[in-house]
Amino acid sequence: MRNLVTIQKIAGTFPIEGADAIELVQIMGWQCVAKKGEFKQGDLCVYFEVDSFLPADDARYEFLKASSYRKNDFMGEGLRIKTMRFRGALSQGLALPLAKFDELNEVSVGEDVTEKLGVSKWEVPEVQGSAGKQIGNKPFGIPTTDETRVQSITEILDEFKGKPYYITTKMDGTSCTIYCKDGVVGVCGRNYEYADDETCSMWAYVHKHEIDKRLIAYGKNIAIQGEFCGEGIQKNPLNLREPKLFVFDAMLFEAGGYITKFGLDGIKKICEELNLEPVPVEEVGESFNYTLEELLEKSKGKYSSGRLKEGIVIRTREYLQSAELQQKMSFKVINNDFLLKEKD
């Protein structure tokens, strides 16, 4: 589960032009609006990341109800934290004084308190009305495809520095994994595997394009992961008339449960061999040297449809694991223009 709510230290406070009651506070690579004078540099706070879904009945969050209350059959009711502007200043998340949370005793910077505070991740169904029948969790240790936003792991920029890298467009759809293990093909969404029946649009796509036959003929225990885009999925910002899968990962299942993962060249080769379309590559470089501010600017832009793109994903050219963060060398940068225009 993503660490949506953590204990963090205020890195600095900054005025907002023309605002007397509010100011900006910096937390890791994020900035958010807070009451003026509520924090000073070095204070500890409880930081709620964008997409946190807070309990609606907690009096500490009463001030959020007018702007953030949401209720639907999928999520129930609660308070959604999203990117907003106040007096022209971008606010990404919510910071509250640690003193407001008596239940958080002896905490440390970076500690995850998501479950302690009953916070969940704001989500919508993977494919509106057509995800299919769930038959279990993703099997064989296939990883979840969520990328971490760079503002939450700014230290990874130092690890990336000087390494060969590539940047891809973040396609706005839903996660899809197609695997073939011992001659059996399966289809999964972000978290669950789906039955092969007429209710699942991803299975329909696999059959129509004979991806299942190609995977079996490939003769290897393999999984491909990508973004499944099209009508009825995240408002179809690509304006696709038919669904399309954009592949961003591939892996082989080896003996003993070991999984071999690939860098850019390996993923491209597998896509060529299986006649699959990879995600668009925007840039390939020999030595990474971007700042956070440069990446935020680079994430802006539009899809070929003319609609705002979701952002970009940055990875090392070879598959590497971050020694410090214990995760793959990969992160996403979301287009702030996209976030501000995002609708529920």
Buried (B, 14 or more C-beta within 10 A) or exposed (E): EBBBBBBBBBBEBEEBEEBEEBBBBBBBBBBBBBBBEBBEEEBBBBBBBBBBBBBBEBEEBEEBEEEBEBEEEEBEEBBBBBBBEBEEBBBBBBBBBBEEBEEBEEBEEEBBBBEEBEBBBBEEBBBBEBBBEBBEEBBEEBBEBEBBBBBBBBEBBEBBEEBBBBBBBBBBBBBBBBBBBEEEBBBBBBBBBBBBEEBBBBBBBBBEBEBBEBBEEEEEBBBBBBBBBBBEBBEBBBBBEEBBBBBBBBBBBEEEEEBEBBBBEBBBEBBEEBEBEBBBEBEEBEEBEBEBEEBBBBBBBEBEEEBBBBBBBBBBBBBBEBEEBEBBBBBBBBBBBBBEEBEE
